Amino acid sequence: MIQKHMQAPHSADRVLIEGGNHRQHADYSFQRDDGIATITAEEQQNQIIAATIQFSTLWNSQFVN
């Protein structure tokens, strides 16, 4: 997963969700090398939603008149 992450442009914003894993990101089935989540799927998805709203708000303030 780190290798795929490293393919993102250096200018990309990244949000680390401590305790989350790939499976809970979108309620996937088991993912090889996923690791064990230490937070609930609901908490992880709430953090993803909050980061998405923050990004959208910032983007809109910069690029939408």
Contacts in CASP RR format, 6 or more apart in sequence:
PFRMAT RR
TARGET T0000
AUTHOR 0000-0000-0000
METHOD contacts of the structure
MODEL  1
MIQKHMQAPHSADRVLIEGGNHRQHADYSFQRDDGIATITAEEQQNQIIA
ATIQFSTLWNSQFVN
1 22 0 8 1.000
1 33 0 8 1.000
5 14 0 8 1.000
8 14 0 8 1.000
13 55 0 8 1.000
15 47 0 8 1.000
15 48 0 8 1.000
15 51 0 8 1.000
17 39 0 8 1.000
17 44 0 8 1.000
17 47 0 8 1.000
17 48 0 8 1.000
18 38 0 8 1.000
18 39 0 8 1.000
19 37 0 8 1.000
19 38 0 8 1.000
19 39 0 8 1.000
19 44 0 8 1.000
20 37 0 8 1.000
20 38 0 8 1.000
20 39 0 8 1.000
20 44 0 8 1.000
21 31 0 8 1.000
21 34 0 8 1.000
21 35 0 8 1.000
21 36 0 8 1.000
21 37 0 8 1.000
21 44 0 8 1.000
22 28 0 8 1.000
22 31 0 8 1.000
22 34 0 8 1.000
23 29 0 8 1.000
23 30 0 8 1.000
23 31 0 8 1.000
23 34 0 8 1.000
23 37 0 8 1.000
24 37 0 8 1.000
24 39 0 8 1.000
24 40 0 8 1.000
24 41 0 8 1.000
24 44 0 8 1.000
24 45 0 8 1.000
25 44 0 8 1.000
25 45 0 8 1.000
25 48 0 8 1.000
27 41 0 8 1.000
37 44 0 8 1.000
END
